Amino acid sequence: MPYDDRDRMAEFYKNTFGWQPQMLGPEMGNYVVMTTTETDEATKFPKAPGRINGASSKKPRTPRALQS
């Protein structure tokens, strides 16, 4: 999920769905890792089948279709 305003996006998903954002720095591409469900410490996978965790990155300035 791309974002324009990282803090606003993270706050929205935290308040709306209870997701837990982890803000990564520029050395990690300013990604926001979202924990959406409980994770098994041993496997690092979600405990509940069919659940996922994910990440967001900054929206590109130029749509990919127009980049050459």
C-alpha positions as CSV (number, residue, x, y, z in Angstrom):
1,M,0.0,0.0,0.0
2,P,1.7,3.2,-1.1
3,Y,1.4,6.4,1.0
4,D,1.7,10.1,0.5
5,D,1.9,11.0,4.2
6,R,3.5,8.3,6.3
7,D,2.5,9.5,9.7
8,R,-1.1,10.1,8.6
9,M,-1.4,6.6,7.0
10,A,0.1,4.8,10.0
11,E,-2.2,6.6,12.4
12,F,-5.2,5.9,10.3
13,Y,-4.6,2.1,10.2
14,K,-3.6,2.0,13.8
15,N,-6.8,3.8,14.9
16,T,-9.2,2.2,12.4
17,F,-8.1,-1.4,12.5
18,G,-5.7,-1.7,15.5
19,W,-2.7,-2.5,13.3
20,Q,0.7,-1.8,14.9
21,P,3.0,0.2,12.6
22,Q,6.8,0.0,12.9
23,M,8.4,3.0,11.1
24,L,11.6,2.2,9.4
25,G,14.2,4.8,8.5
26,P,15.7,6.0,5.2
27,E,18.3,3.2,5.3
28,M,15.4,0.8,5.0
29,G,13.5,2.8,2.4
30,N,11.1,4.5,4.9
31,Y,8.9,1.5,4.9
32,V,6.1,1.1,7.5
33,V,5.8,-2.5,8.6
34,M,2.3,-3.3,9.7
35,T,1.6,-6.0,12.2
36,T,-2.1,-6.9,11.6
37,T,-2.2,-10.2,13.6
38,E,-0.4,-12.1,16.2
39,T,3.0,-13.6,15.1
40,D,4.6,-16.8,16.1
41,E,8.0,-15.9,17.7
42,A,9.6,-19.1,16.4
43,T,8.4,-19.0,12.8
44,K,7.8,-15.2,12.4
45,F,4.6,-16.2,10.6
46,P,1.1,-15.2,11.6
47,K,-0.4,-17.6,14.1
48,A,-3.9,-17.7,12.5
49,P,-4.1,-19.4,9.1
50,G,-5.1,-17.0,6.3
51,R,-3.8,-13.9,8.1
52,I,-1.0,-11.7,6.8
53,N,1.2,-8.8,7.9
54,G,2.5,-6.3,5.4
55,A,4.3,-3.0,4.7
56,S,3.7,0.3,3.0
57,S,6.2,2.5,1.1
58,K,6.2,6.0,-0.3
59,K,4.1,6.6,-3.4
60,P,6.3,7.2,-6.4
61,R,6.2,10.8,-7.8
62,T,5.5,9.6,-11.4
63,P,3.1,6.7,-12.0
64,R,5.1,3.5,-12.9
65,A,3.3,3.4,-16.3
66,L,4.8,6.7,-17.2
67,Q,8.4,5.9,-16.1
68,S,10.8,4.7,-18.7
